[in-house]
Structure formats: structure tokens, C-alpha cells
Amino acid sequence: MANVHELKYLKEKIEELKESGVYRKLPVLEGANEAEVILDGKKVINLSSNNYLGFSNHPRLKRAAIEAVEKYGAGAGAVRTIVGNMSIHEELEELLAEFKREEAVFIYQSGFNCNAGTIQAITEAGDLILSDELNHASIIDGTRLSKADKMIYKHSDLDHLEQLLKENRDKYRNVLIITDGVFSMDGDIAKLPEIVELAEKYEAMTYVDDAHGSGVLGESGRGTVDHFGLHGRVDFTIGTLSKAIGVIGGYVAGSKTMYEWLNHRARPVLFSTSLPPAAVGAIVEAIRMLMESTEYTDRLWENAKYFKEKLGTLGFNTGNSETPITPVIIGDEAKTMEFSRKLLENGVFVSGIVFPTVPRGTGRVRCMVTAAHTKEQLDRAVDVFEKVGKEMKILG
Ligand SMILES: *Cc1c(COP(=O)(O)O)cnc(C)c1O
């Protein structure tokens, strides 16, 4: 039967995507991810990457990657538990633990992988997971892999979280509260001091996914826990090495006990090959740079403030962001996508984000300012926002 190979059921679904107007091709970048890029053959200002510190094409990281390749080769050759645990992996974990001011750090091949592997390893049947409704997809998937019961609390709603704790704490052995440190669509920061207090009151554990806080918040990018001075009071802090750090990978920071357990039970570490030496070499260099100087995070915040103020002065609604993530809220879905398209035609790449990624009627373009943008580039981007905003009557 040849018919079975036609994947007719998928073709039908793809047609549905086209009919509802959400079918798309992936944009193609010609060259490195920088403040200005060649995208689909056109030079544009890039306000869409998570490369917060401009590290992804930094000469020091590239040199470190090449040196690591020369010493350790192109690939690790095995999972860490067999013979893929190189001294460079151990060096990275020790350096990250020092940087994060935690007892230990356990690395994964990505932030996604870290959530997929950690949550199921630290919970089991008879436990309860309480998760913020706006948590990242990898937390949702990681939670699905756990045998624990799950409940969702309203976004950053401490009253709702407390109600769930009050009603359920006694029914479970362990309770784990999971939150993003920085929420990626609005740029708001989790109310971590209050969450930690509630957790301690009800003897629950806390798990903070700080993918957008790593390299951004806290002293020289040490993250949301450092920002609030909560060291020793958050049990599991996830970081990514793929965003501000500019390479690829994820990790969980916490206690030595956590490290020992994950090293025996984290499935992505047992069943998937470890990070390649080039990536690890570059990451080690990036962390050293952050430990040497706050110049990178200082420049990031300075640029973000500059850009946000200019857009606000023009009259754009930049929402409740407390971080360099700068949403420009348009509202209507179709209008948001048209705004994004027109910005691109005028040389600024900012992706439009609409339902179901954000609630209906809150469509926005999400601007990611980085340390690598020059003031001149930011000014040019603001001029384009003003021009298109007036053309589309978003601005008065
Ligand atoms: C981006 C992101 C991840 C995934 O990180 P990768 O290293 O890109 O896999 C996980 N959690 C959150 C909150 C994120 O924003």
C-alpha cells in the first residue's frame, strides 16, 4: 500500500494552517546573529534575538571554541555516564556553580532538555507540582513527563497559589512550585520573594526557570535569584546557555544532593550525548567574561532603557516589562502581523506575537534589545517605528 506513505492526514492539517493564515516559511539568516543581519537577502536591524549580550559571534567565544575543538575534538563521542564526560564539562560545572553562588550546577544539552529531564527526576507519584499559567512550553512538557499531580495557578497570583497550597499541602508528600524567573512575552519578573515565603510557610520546594534572567538580571547576569538576594532559598534554578550566554545548553543550579541525584537519574544525561567541546569552550569563556566585568550587562540595560524610553515618548504601549524584553502592544492580531511586516519592509526585524502564544486582543511585536546594538541602530529602529506607527494610525 503506497497510500500510507502519502501522510494524507498531515497534508490536511497543513491545508488547515494555510486556510487560517498561520502557515509560514522559516526566515533564513545569511551569516552570524548580530545587531544587523542579512535576513532573506535583505539587511535589517535585528530586534528579535535572545543574544542579549552580543556573545553569539564574539571573537573571544569563537577563539575559545576553536581551542576546545583542537584539544577535545568536534564531538564528545558518548553520553556522560559512559565516556562522554570530558574534563571541560566538569570545569564548566564548577565555574557555573561559582558564578551562580550555589553549591553545584548540573549541565544539560539545552534549556529545554534541562526542564524535560529535571522535573521528572525530582518528582514522583504522590507529589504535587504547582505551575504558573504562563510558564514556558518546556516546563509544561517537563511536567507532563512527571508522575506527580499537577495544578496551574493564575499568572503571578500569590493568593491563588496560597489557596492551592492551603487546600492541597496535606494530601501530598512533596510540593514543587515552578515559575519562570522572567516571563518571555511580557518581560515581567516573577514575584520571587513572596513565592519563596509561601513555599517556606507550606514546606514546599521552589523551581525557577531563569532562561531570560540568566546573563540579564542580578550582578553581572547572575540571574533572578541573585537579583532578589535569595541564594540558598530556591531549591532548583534553571539557566540557559543558549540566550544571553550566546551558545547552546542548559543547567540547573542547586545543592550537591541535587547534583548527585541528577547525575544518576536525569534521562537526557543518561541517554543523550553530552555537549560538544566547541560549545563548552565558548561557554566557559562567556562565564569568565561575566565574572571579570559588568560592562556587558551594563550596556544591555543602558540600551534597553534608552530604546524603551524613546518608544514610550512616541506614545507606544510597552506594557509592564521590567527587563530588556520590550513588547509593543498593538492589540488586534491581524494589525499586529501587518505592523511587523511593515517594520520589516522598512528594515527592522521584530517578530509579531499573537494568540495563542499571548491572550486574544493583546497582539504585540516583541523587541529584544541587546548590548551589541549601537545607539545609531536603535535610533534608526525608533524612526522606523514612528513612521510605520503613523502610517498605520497606531500613533496619533
Ligand atoms: C528559551 C527557554 C527555554 C529553552 O532554552 P534552550 O536552551 O533554548 O533550549 C527554557 N525555558 C524558558 C523559560 C525559556 O525562555
The ligand as an SDF file (V2000), in Angstrom:
LIG
                    3D

 15 15  0  0  0  0  0  0  0  0999 V2000
   14.1900   29.6200   25.8770 C   0  0  0  0  0  0  0  0  0  0  0  0
   13.6820   28.9880   27.0960 C   0  0  0  0  0  0  0  0  0  0  0  0
   13.9790   27.6530   27.3820 C   0  0  0  0  0  0  0  0  0  0  0  0
   14.7410   26.7870   26.4260 C   0  0  0  0  0  0  0  0  0  0  0  0
   16.1050   27.0800   26.4200 O   0  0  0  0  0  0  0  0  0  0  0  0
   17.0370   26.4890   25.2540 P   0  0  0  0  0  0  0  0  0  0  0  0
   18.3800   26.4950   25.8620 O   0  0  0  0  0  0  0  0  0  0  0  0
   16.8800   27.3900   24.0860 O   0  0  0  0  0  0  0  0  0  0  0  0
   16.5490   25.1100   24.9700 O   0  0  0  0  0  0  0  0  0  0  0  0
   13.5340   27.1220   28.5770 C   0  0  0  0  0  0  0  0  0  0  0  0
   12.8030   27.8550   29.4530 N   0  0  0  0  0  0  0  0  0  0  0  0
   12.4810   29.1460   29.1950 C   0  0  0  0  0  0  0  0  0  0  0  0
   11.6990   29.9150   30.2030 C   0  0  0  0  0  0  0  0  0  0  0  0
   12.8960   29.7530   28.0080 C   0  0  0  0  0  0  0  0  0  0  0  0
   12.5880   31.0210   27.7720 O   0  0  0  0  0  0  0  0  0  0  0  0
  1  2  1  0
  2  3  1  0
  2 14  2  0
  3  4  1  0
  3 10  2  0
  4  5  1  0
  5  6  1  0
  6  7  2  0
  6  8  1  0
  6  9  1  0
 10 11  1  0
 11 12  2  0
 12 13  1  0
 12 14  1  0
 14 15  1  0
M  END
$$$$
